[in-house]
């Protein structure tokens, strides 16, 4: 893993281990002093660049957490794979849609 910068380390330290008490985005923003777009960007970097297994729970209690076992991994992957399927279907329909003639 590449060295984490100060903000990445700060955010990583704020994430709970396990799905039991995920930390909501609003709380991460408040505790870190960052904007929500910055927090989401850092979470993206932690996952993609640093390979930190971070999950997001979308039902109450909602928020982000560090994945600690295979059950949590599957729970984190389910909404992502569903979203990929839906987006792929939309892209295919748009790609194949007949367009009105330009006049």
Buried (B, 14 or more C-beta within 10 A) or exposed (E): EEEBEEBBEBBBEBBBEEBEEBBBBEBBBEBBEBEEEBBBBBBEBBEEEBEBEBBBBEEEEEBBBBBBEEEBEEBBEEBEEEEEEEEEEEEEEEEEEEEEEEE
